[in-house]
Amino acid sequence: MSVSMQEVMKQSGVAFGTSGARGLVTAMTDRVCYVYARSFIKYCEASYKCDHTIAIAGDLRPSTERILKALVKAGEDSSWKVIYCGRIPSPAIALYGIDKALPTIMVTGSHIPADRNGIKFNHPQGEITKKDEQGIVSQSVDFDESIFDAKGMLKNAPALPAVEAEAEENYVKRYPAFFGTKALSGLTIGVYQHSAVGRDIVVKVLESLGATVKPFARSETFIPVDTEAIRKEDEDLAREFAHKDFVDAIFSTDGDSDRPLLADDVGMWLRGDVLGILAAQALGVKRIATPVSCNTSLEKSGSFEKICRTRIGSPYVIAGMESLVDANDKSVSVAGYEANGGFLLQTNLTRSFEDGATRTLPALPTRDALLPMIAVMVMVREQKMCVVDLLKKLPKRFTLSDRLKEFPTEVSKAKLAEIREKKLGAKLFGALTAKPSKFKPKDAPAPKPFHGEVVSIDETDGYRMEFDSGDIVHLRPSGNAPEFRCYVETEAKDRSAELLAGCMKIMESWRK
């Protein structure tokens, strides 16, 4: 029979988000994943020079192995060779595909709970763009429906091929080849392992750079660590570990190890957008693409010659990076980062090191968790500072975010439309952003309640309001899950926490 990708998406509810196709595990049947893979393969055959070989990998969530087997079957029925690279980070499988000029697929739901999963696609030059996404969606696939049972599961799922270790090996070698084998010598780094697919690879890489590594909190149950909305238990765990065991920093990642979590020596996790700024400074990057939700210290720091603000999601950051490339000067370095901390390197990067050598790091235009954390710690060691010292050099702007879970996307969009059309921003959030004067003359009457006003609106992605106090409130439906996200930014950490709490209380009332 023949089925269109659009039909499968409509029937299953498994659609493209900001980082590939995602959905409930119950909706991501073998049939759905098989058609997605067949459509991607068919698109690659038409759009890229491929030798009919595809590489796949996956994270550690329970449903991943089943989906990987569906991808193997899709490859076989497309008459393509399937290389299985094992359970490795998303950037590792992407790097392998770029090196070998192969399309690749990563089975992962990233940070979302284990009852959901996803599929990330990379063409032979890197992560797919929105144009590629539309090309995949436009495909139709012919296949034998009898290979699936009534529930859409394969009657005879194939075994996974033997693991090709080269993908992991090349990813591990990438960092000492650039930074040097003594780049982190003398530093002690904790690694919060939980259920991240790269938990052992992170340890290997840090040891290859000369660091003393202390792994902790390994879990055989999947934990949905979201680097953009850090759980209180993860905050407490990092502080407790740093208090009892001396470290210069703590490294961790999300489930597929493409988003970083870096904590300082007392176990305080850094925001991903702040980490992105520090990493870009450490690497000497000249031009940056980053989503509109990220901290404005980027502009205020004066460290970069060009900045492109984009919609949220790596495909948009990639498009932004491409617009910043100088075709006439390949020495101009271009990178991007997201609020979740994922760092993307659009161009080759050349820099000199303490040992007097000048080395080049090849481009990797997909989210990478390790590069920004390593770069910052190399700078810490070279400048004989600590992470907090680097943070103190940045302009004082503090971003925080949170989300309403299990909040239908259509409801989120309807609420934003109402706020936009009725201009309700100041009415809803103005009192939270107010900054009354601290000066009060003796015997003066009590000041009237001050109400903040919206001075600018940015609808690049969601609804971002800047108030006359300088506070920022940004509302956005998640592109990956039924969640309504809120981002805030102010000039003080406590102030941001207070503003975020107030915003979330207002948003929670919208459930009723």
HELIX and SHEET records of a PDB file:
HELIX    1   1 MET A    5  SER A   12  1                                   8    
HELIX    2   2 ASP A   30  SER A   47  1                                  18    
HELIX    3   3 THR A   64  ASP A   77  1                                  14    
HELIX    4   4 SER A   90  LYS A  100  1                                  11    
HELIX    5   5 LYS A  130  VAL A  137  1                                   8    
HELIX    6   6 GLU A  145  ILE A  147  5                                   3    
HELIX    7   7 GLU A  166  PHE A  179  1                                  14    
HELIX    8   8 ARG A  199  SER A  208  1                                  10    
HELIX    9   9 LYS A  232  LYS A  244  1                                  13    
HELIX   10  10 GLY A  272  LEU A  283  1                                  12    
HELIX   11  11 SER A  297  LYS A  300  1                                   4    
HELIX   12  12 SER A  314  LEU A  324  1                                  11    
HELIX   13  13 LEU A  370  GLU A  382  1                                  13    
HELIX   14  14 VAL A  387  LYS A  392  1                                   6    
HELIX   15  15 THR A  409  LYS A  422  1                                  14    
HELIX   16  16 GLY A  425  THR A  433  1                                   9    
HELIX   17  17 LYS A  493  GLU A  508  1                                  16    
HELIX   18  18 SER A  509  ARG A  511  5                                   3    
SHEET    1   A 2 SER A   2  SER A   4  0                                        
SHEET    2   A 2 SER A 140  ASP A 142 -1                                        
SHEET    1   B 6 ALA A  15  GLY A  17  0                                        
SHEET    2   B 6 GLY A  20  LEU A  24 -1                                        
SHEET    3   B 6 ARG A 116  HIS A 123 -1                                        
SHEET    4   B 6 THR A 104  VAL A 107 -1                                        
SHEET    5   B 6 THR A  53  GLY A  58  1                                        
SHEET    6   B 6 LYS A  81  TYR A  84  1                                        
SHEET    1   C 4 ALA A  15  GLY A  17  0                                        
SHEET    2   C 4 GLY A  20  LEU A  24 -1                                        
SHEET    3   C 4 ARG A 116  HIS A 123 -1                                        
SHEET    4   C 4 GLY A 126  GLU A 127 -1                                        
SHEET    1   D 4 THR A 212  ARG A 218  0                                        
SHEET    2   D 4 THR A 188  HIS A 194  1                                        
SHEET    3   D 4 ALA A 249  THR A 253  1                                        
SHEET    4   D 4 PRO A 260  ALA A 263 -1                                        
SHEET    1   E 5 LYS A 306  THR A 310  0                                        
SHEET    2   E 5 ARG A 287  PRO A 291  1                                        
SHEET    3   E 5 VAL A 334  TYR A 337  1                                        
SHEET    4   E 5 PHE A 343  LEU A 345 -1                                        
SHEET    5   E 5 LEU A 364  ASP A 368 -1                                        
SHEET    1   F 2 LEU A 349  SER A 352  0                                        
SHEET    2   F 2 THR A 358  LEU A 361 -1                                        
SHEET    1   G 5 PHE A 398  LEU A 404  0                                        
SHEET    2   G 5 PHE A 484  THR A 490 -1                                        
SHEET    3   G 5 ILE A 472  PRO A 477 -1                                        
SHEET    4   G 5 TYR A 463  PHE A 467 -1                                        
SHEET    5   G 5 VAL A 454  ASP A 458 -1                                        
END                                                                             
